[in-house]
Amino acid sequence: MFAPRAGQWEIDLVLGQNQFFNNEAFLSTTLLPNSYGEAIGSTIGISDADDQQFLITDLTQTINIGFLNTNAMTNMIGLQARYFITNHLDLNFMGAYNVNLQPGKDFVEGSVFGLANSNTNTVVFDPEGTTYDVGDIFAQKAILASVQNAAMGQIGMNYYFTVPNERINPYIGIYGQAKWARINSYYPYTGQVVTTDVINEGDYGDYQPISLYRDGGRAGQMLGFGGGIAFGVQYSLMEGLVLGLEFSPVLYQYTLLHLQINSQSPFYACNHNVSVFKYPQVKIGFRF
């Protein structure tokens, strides 16, 4: 009465480490190329060599492209569904998706009235170096428009062994996994200017909006493909309610990193990750 039977479904609440690439809060700092002249990829690795401006020593050090994220064990991965093809074989799948939309905001210029004589509590933001003092109308900063996406999917198959204790159901299986993380950004009006040699009313050093020269869009994404072996054991607390523990003896992932600035050549980098006896998961399942 406790062993799985052909035709049954099982829905597991999975507790373990986050399956997404990295953490959404860091995608904007690790995947977006700098648009001010640094080499593309400057923010994704830390070099211990003298040629730090040109060399990336470890992709995994900053962007967490390992098989799983390094978040706390108490994170909930989500729900996993299993369908028992036979009394000993199940087909299981799991997926998750997250999107974050941040609308852009244009820079708003301030007004300087010169009512205050001191420079205390001064905010400096105007591109020409004007300071905003007490009594002035402060400028408002621009906000970068961005769209962040993160998704993962997993499919696998497990074989369940028969043991004398019918409440205990050990199993071994294989699974494949795919992950994707992407961020697109678009510059609003930022109030920034650049100096030029254009003659304007007899003077050199005229200012022009930076938008005339800067590419408006940037993007970065990571794609991960891998698979591994799963080993676990379930204990039936009662008929239809099971508690399980699962870990992966061996798992492998290939990751492709792609950074892009509009109108410029793409930047590609890849990484191979192999883990052994890591990332245990606790599962609470309902079988019906």
C-alpha positions in Angstrom: 0.0 0.0 0.0 3.0 2.3 0.4 5.0 1.5 -2.7 4.3 3.5 -5.9 2.1 1.9 -8.5 1.8 2.4 -12.3 -0.5 5.3 -13.2 0.0 7.3 -10.0 1.1 10.9 -9.8 3.3 12.4 -7.2 3.7 16.2 -6.5 6.8 17.1 -4.5 7.6 20.3 -2.6 11.3 20.6 -3.1 13.6 22.3 -0.6 17.2 22.9 -1.5 19.4 25.3 -3.3 18.1 27.7 -5.9 18.1 26.3 -9.5 18.3 29.7 -11.2 21.5 31.2 -12.5 23.0 33.6 -9.9 20.7 36.0 -8.1 18.4 38.5 -9.9 19.9 41.3 -7.8 23.3 40.8 -9.4 22.4 40.3 -13.0 22.6 44.0 -13.8 26.2 44.2 -12.4 27.6 40.9 -13.8 25.9 40.6 -17.2 25.7 44.1 -18.6 28.9 45.3 -20.4 30.3 48.6 -19.4 29.7 51.2 -22.2 32.5 53.6 -21.2 35.4 52.1 -23.0 36.4 49.1 -20.8 37.0 45.8 -22.5 33.7 43.8 -22.7 33.8 41.3 -19.9 35.7 43.4 -17.5 33.1 43.0 -14.7 32.7 39.2 -14.8 36.1 38.0 -13.5 38.9 39.1 -11.2 42.4 38.8 -12.4 45.5 38.5 -10.2 47.8 39.4 -13.0 49.4 42.7 -14.0 47.3 42.7 -17.2 44.0 42.8 -15.2 42.4 45.1 -17.8 42.7 42.4 -20.5 42.5 39.1 -18.7 39.6 37.2 -17.1 40.9 34.5 -14.7 37.7 32.8 -13.5 34.2 33.2 -14.9 32.6 31.4 -11.9 34.1 33.7 -9.3 31.6 36.5 -9.9 28.6 35.2 -11.8 27.9 31.9 -10.1 27.6 29.7 -13.2 28.0 26.5 -11.3 25.4 23.8 -11.6 23.4 25.3 -8.8 23.3 28.7 -7.2 25.1 29.1 -3.9 22.0 30.3 -2.0 21.0 29.0 1.4 19.8 25.5 1.8 16.4 26.7 3.0 15.5 28.2 -0.4 12.5 26.5 -2.0 13.2 25.3 -5.6 9.5 24.7 -6.3 7.3 21.8 -7.3 8.3 18.6 -9.0 5.8 16.3 -10.7 6.3 12.5 -11.1 4.3 10.1 -13.2 4.8 6.4 -12.6 5.0 4.6 -15.9 5.3 1.2 -14.1 5.6 0.2 -10.5 9.3 0.8 -10.7 9.8 3.7 -13.2 8.7 7.3 -13.0 9.0 10.2 -15.4 9.6 13.5 -13.6 9.8 17.1 -14.6 10.3 20.5 -12.9 10.4 24.1 -14.2 10.4 27.7 -13.0 10.4 31.2 -14.5 11.0 34.7 -13.2 10.8 38.1 -14.9 11.5 41.5 -13.5 10.6 44.7 -15.5 12.1 48.0 -14.5 10.8 51.0 -16.6 13.2 53.8 -17.4 13.1 57.3 -16.1 14.6 60.4 -17.8 16.9 62.7 -16.0 15.2 65.9 -14.8 17.3 69.1 -14.6 17.4 71.1 -11.5 17.3 74.9 -10.9 20.0 76.9 -9.2 18.8 80.1 -7.4 21.9 80.9 -5.5 20.1 81.7 -2.2 22.6 79.8 0.0 26.1 81.1 0.4 27.6 77.9 1.8 28.3 74.6 0.1 27.1 72.4 2.9 24.7 69.6 2.0 25.6 70.1 -1.6 24.5 67.7 -4.3 26.7 67.7 -7.5 25.0 66.1 -10.5 24.7 68.6 -13.3 27.0 67.5 -16.2 28.8 70.9 -16.3 29.6 70.7 -12.6 26.9 73.0 -11.2 26.1 72.4 -7.5 22.7 72.3 -6.0 22.5 74.0 -2.6 19.9 74.4 0.0 17.1 76.5 -1.5 17.6 75.2 -5.0 15.6 72.6 -6.9 17.6 69.4 -7.1 18.0 67.4 -10.3 16.4 63.9 -10.5 18.6 61.0 -11.5 17.7 58.9 -14.5 16.8 55.2 -14.1 18.1 52.5 -16.5 15.3 50.6 -18.2 15.9 46.9 -17.9 14.1 43.5 -18.4 15.5 40.5 -16.5 14.5 37.0 -17.2 15.5 33.7 -15.5 14.2 30.2 -16.3 15.1 26.6 -15.7 13.7 23.3 -16.7 14.5 19.7 -15.7 13.3 16.3 -16.9 14.4 12.9 -15.6 13.6 9.2 -15.0 14.0 7.2 -11.8 14.0 3.5 -11.1 12.6 2.4 -7.6 14.0 -0.7 -5.8 12.0 -3.1 -3.8 13.2 -3.6 -0.2 11.8 -5.6 2.8 10.5 -2.5 4.5 7.6 -1.4 2.3 7.6 2.2 3.7 11.2 2.8 2.3 11.6 3.3 -1.4 15.2 3.9 -2.6 15.7 4.9 -6.2 18.3 5.9 -8.7 17.9 7.9 -11.9 19.2 10.3 -14.5 18.1 13.8 -15.4 18.8 16.7 -17.8 18.6 20.4 -17.0 18.6 23.6 -18.9 18.9 27.1 -17.5 18.7 30.6 -18.9 19.3 34.1 -17.5 19.1 37.3 -19.5 19.0 41.1 -19.0 18.3 43.8 -21.6 18.9 47.4 -20.7 18.1 50.7 -22.5 19.4 54.1 -21.7 16.9 56.9 -21.0 17.9 60.6 -21.2 20.6 60.9 -18.6 21.5 64.5 -18.8 25.1 63.5 -19.6 27.1 65.4 -22.1 30.5 65.1 -23.9 32.9 67.8 -25.0 33.6 68.3 -28.7 35.8 70.6 -30.8 32.8 72.1 -32.5 33.0 75.9 -32.7 30.0 77.5 -31.1 29.9 81.3 -31.1 33.7 81.6 -31.2 34.3 79.2 -28.3 35.8 75.7 -28.4 34.7 72.8 -26.2 31.0 72.8 -26.9 28.8 70.2 -25.1 26.7 67.6 -26.9 24.4 65.0 -25.5 26.1 61.7 -24.9 23.2 59.9 -26.6 24.6 61.0 -29.9 27.6 58.8 -29.4 26.6 56.0 -27.0 24.9 52.9 -28.2 21.5 52.8 -26.5 21.1 49.1 -25.7 23.1 46.5 -23.9 22.3 42.9 -23.1 23.8 39.8 -21.4 22.7 36.2 -21.1 23.8 32.9 -19.9 22.7 29.5 -21.2 23.3 26.3 -19.2 22.9 22.7 -20.3 23.7 19.7 -18.2 22.7 16.5 -16.6 23.5 14.1 -13.8 22.7 11.0 -11.8 20.1 11.2 -9.0 20.0 9.0 -5.9 17.4 9.2 -3.3 15.2 7.5 -0.8 11.6 8.1 0.2 9.9 7.2 3.4 6.1 6.9 3.5 4.7 8.7 6.6 1.3 7.4 5.6 -0.4 6.2 2.4 0.0 9.0 -0.1 2.3 11.2 2.0 6.1 10.7 1.5 9.2 12.4 2.8 12.3 12.1 0.6 16.0 12.9 0.5 17.9 13.2 -2.8 21.4 14.1 -3.9 23.4 13.9 -7.1 26.5 11.6 -7.0 27.7 13.2 -10.3 26.4 16.1 -12.3 27.8 18.2 -15.2 26.9 21.5 -16.8 28.1 23.4 -19.8 27.5 27.2 -19.6 27.7 29.7 -22.5 28.0 33.4 -21.6 27.0 36.1 -24.1 27.5 39.8 -23.7 26.3 42.3 -26.3 26.5 46.0 -27.0 24.4 47.2 -29.9 26.4 47.7 -33.1 29.4 45.9 -31.7 30.8 42.4 -31.9 29.4 39.9 -29.4 31.4 38.6 -26.5 31.3 34.8 -25.9 32.8 32.7 -23.1 32.1 29.1 -22.0 32.6 27.1 -18.8 32.4 23.4 -17.8 31.3 22.5 -14.3 31.5 19.0 -12.7 30.3 18.3 -9.1 30.4 15.1 -7.1 28.1 14.3 -4.1 26.8 17.8 -3.7 23.5 19.7 -3.4 21.1 17.5 -1.3 17.4 18.2 -1.6 14.6 17.5 0.9 11.2 16.6 -0.7 7.7 16.4 0.7 5.5 14.6 -1.7 1.8 13.8 -2.1 1.1 10.6 -4.2 -2.3 9.9 -5.7 
